Every structure is written in C-alpha cells, then in structure tokens.
Amino acid sequence: MVKMATQIEKRDFSGYPQNVGIIAMDIVFPRQYVSQADLEQYDGVSQGKYTIGLGQTNMAYCADFEDIYSLALSAVRRFMKKYAIDYKDIGRLEVATETIVDHSKAIKTVLMQLFEESGNFDVEGIDCMNACYGGTNALFNSVAWVESTAWDGRYAMVVCGDIAEYAKGPARPTGGAGVVVMLVGPNAPLVIDRGIRASHMTHVYDFYKPNLASPFPVVDGALSQTCYLQSLDACYRGYTRKFEKVVGRPFVFADDSIAPQAGAEEKTAESPKSDIDFFVFHAPYNKLVQKAIARLFYTDYVLRKEGNTSIAVTPAGARCDAVFEPFAGVALQSSYTDRSLEQAAVALSKPAYKKLVAASTLLPTNLGNLYTASLYAGLLSLLFTQRGAGLRGKHLLCFSYGSGLAASLFSITVPDSDEAQSAIDRIADIVDLSTRLNARVLRTPDVFNAALDAHEHAHGVSGAIKPKDVPSQENAWDDTFYLVERDEKGRKSYAIFNASE
C-alpha cells in the first residue's frame, strides 16, 4: 500500500513550475441592460427592493440572437486578438457553464472552430458543470495541469460564463449575463497560493434545473443564502487550518485598519497586519456579499471562542469580539437566520466592506449574477479599480460557491515586482471597464421581459428557429458572434457582426 502524505508543510514544490496562476483576463457581456430601479417601478415593488434590498444597480441580458455559444466564441476570439496570443500556444481549454444548450456536445468543442486556422487540435480539457462553481473547478484543473507532468509548456485557458435567467417573480432581478476568459501559466501576476485552500461539498436542493424544457431554475432563496454562509464558515475553518500548517503561524483576520482603537486613552499593543488585503466573493447579488464579509467577522469570533489555534488572538480581534459577546448563546444553526446578529455583524464590518470588498463589486452590481463567471468578474473589477500599484504585493482571499452544493476558499498573491504590476496594469487597460459599461444601451423592462420570453420559447421547442432580432449598432457590440439560425436537427450556425458592413 502506498503511504499518503498527510502534512501539507512537508510537501516539496521545488520541481514544479513556479508562481502558477492567472496571467491575463478579459470579459464579454451583452450590450443591452435593464435598470434595477426601472424594474422596481415596473414590478410594482417598494422603491429600493432591488437596488438596496439586493444591492444591485443594473442587469445585463441577451438578445435572442445571443446565446452561451455566441458569447463564448466572442470572448475567446476577442481575448486572443487583444493579447496577441497564437492559438498554437494554448494546450488546454476548459469551459465552465451551467447554461446548457446541448446535453451531450461540449461548448469547448464549439470553441475549437476558432483553432482550425492555426492547425492546433491538440488541446486538452472539456466542459465542467455544477451551478456557479464550475469556473473555479476549471481554474483549479488548469493550474493543476500546468503544475503536473502532463504539462507541455503551453498555456491553459479557462472560459467561464453563463446567461442567468429566472421565471417571472422575485428571483428575476437576480439574473445577468457574461463570459470571463483567463489565461493560466507560470510566473503569473496573480499567483494561486499552493497548499492553502479549503472546500466544502454536500448534497442540497437550494437551486437546480430539473425541467429540461426550460432555462429557468427551481430556487429556494432562503435555503440558498443559508447554504452560502454555512459553506463560507466551513471553508474558512479549513483555510485557516491549512494556513497555519503552511505558513507556520495563526491566520490574522482583523487588524487596526478595519477594527480601529476607540480612542487614544484605550491604546493597546499594535495588532499584526491582516493576512488578507482584499476579499472577492461569488456575488448572486451584492447584499449577500455584504453579509458574507460580516459572517467572516462572526466566524472568526466563534473560532477564537473555541480556542482554535489557527486563528490569531489580537487586540483588533478582541475589539470585534466584544460586539458578538451578547450572542454567545446563539446556536450555530440559528445564527444563520438571527436578524439581530446579522445586523450587528453587518454594522461592524462596514469599514471592512468599504476598504476590502467594494472594489470588487463594479461588474457584479452592474451586470448581475454571471454564475460561473461571477467570482472572476469580481476579480477583474478589483484589477481595474486598483490599477496603478493598488495590488502590488497584496493578498486576495476568494470565495466560490455553487448551489447543490460545492464551495472553495482560496487565496491569490500578487508578487511585489515591476513585472507583476505591469501585467496587471495591462489587464486593466485592455478590459477598459468604465468605457465599456458606459457604452451599453439601456432597455425598458418590457423589452427585457420580452427577450426572456423569447429565450424560454426557443429553449423549449424543437426544430428550426431563426432569431427575430438582428444585431445592429443599437443592440450588439462590433466584431462579435451572433446566432444566425438553428436548423431542423438542432445545429446552430453563427456569424460575426461588423457594424461597418
């Protein structure tokens, strides 16, 4: 019997490629969007229900000539052109989505038509799916490939994205659409930390798609929120335990910058610096992101109260703990639905949210939920908003959640080097998020709902279909793919829209 390694700190990574992680990123999203404030008025709900209650601003949605194939084709083609990468240099391509168009044929195989001119058909990888978690699974697989004996020296590419759509009702405002592309390789500006990540996976029916004739899911919103926070708890416990083994000391969560002294007269010993400079969360809607950072403050308190040696005991942590002492008798399961506890945690964490989280919410609040791409749209937002040395030498903690469920907490280190800073600045320049968001076209809720009705109809019927709309300067980006038709056998054909033609 082979003896398995049990101690993470004993592993020797010296023979592997070093600093493996994300080298480049980009995103594609539809040109059309709807305002959450307009939806509030249209749906007849109270003002602020979506904008404050959900924490959302706008939501991207697809025209009927767009689908997950056209978005993915556009994303990869534009990425390769922007970064001037040769298709021959891609050795692995893995796609993550839960937007199923064909229950047998992978989206990855559709993307391979982009590789035909280069003659490169030796490309590993295939689609992976589990609700919103697939993008993280594809990233982990790609990093593992580069670090393994299977690596042939070429890049890995991760394509993750979805069209998030819901039936009419309270869940519809939590939709969105977009595809993120990531290039993975060694000597990256965003290094995936080795040996320090934790996962939590179990069986729950909080969100699933049992009706194959409809693109819309079955959702238990309250259960899904509880599952999200429970998974965050479990992953944080595992992450801090592994951090202690690898780094050799307890993990520091809160420091004086987010839990300051009440006054000079109460001055105590300086707290050590937090081990995390920014947090990036999977974002079904921004209110849950706010609750997530608040939950970490409470979980950190619970672990210290248990005497967990993986959590550092600091003056800043003690000041945070004082807020939670009145809730010391709350049972763990009850803590997920205790409104008073939640309000106390959210109030305590507001400075931390503003300093450590808000920078990653630009795209999620303006595009909506991108499912598999949601976490990575947040990461891309952070790169853009913190360009110009804002991330140099920083550590990022990322939480990925997919219903059903699968979750992971992992960290990214940005090297303190000119090369890493230059690479991140290049990503920020290439994605140019402000310009692209401002160039979108606002549509009315009537037009938005009609588009989702058309998607539902096309999904549920067989035979040949041609989109009713055609791409134009008013509803499509230049130089992107669009659906021409679906024939009687279900085969789809696409063309590239060019406004000048």
JOURVEN-V176494 format. One record per helix or strand of 2 or more residues. SS is the DSSP state (@ for helix, = for strand). FROM is the first residue (numbers start at 1). TO is the last residue. Records with the same first field share a line. If there is no record, write none. Layout:
SS=FROM-TO ; FROM-TO
This chain:
@=8-10 ; 36-43 ; 68-82 ; 87-89 ; 107-115 ; 131-147 ; 172-174 ; 221-247 ; 264-266 ; 286-305 ; 315-327 ; 332-335 ; 339-360 ; 362-367 ; 371-385 ; 418-431 ; 433-438 ; 445-460
==21-28 ; 32-35 ; 58-60 ; 90-96 ; 127-128 ; 155-164 ; 176-185 ; 190-201 ; 207-208 ; 218-219 ; 278-281 ; 395-402 ; 406-413 ; 441-443 ; 480-486 ; 492-497
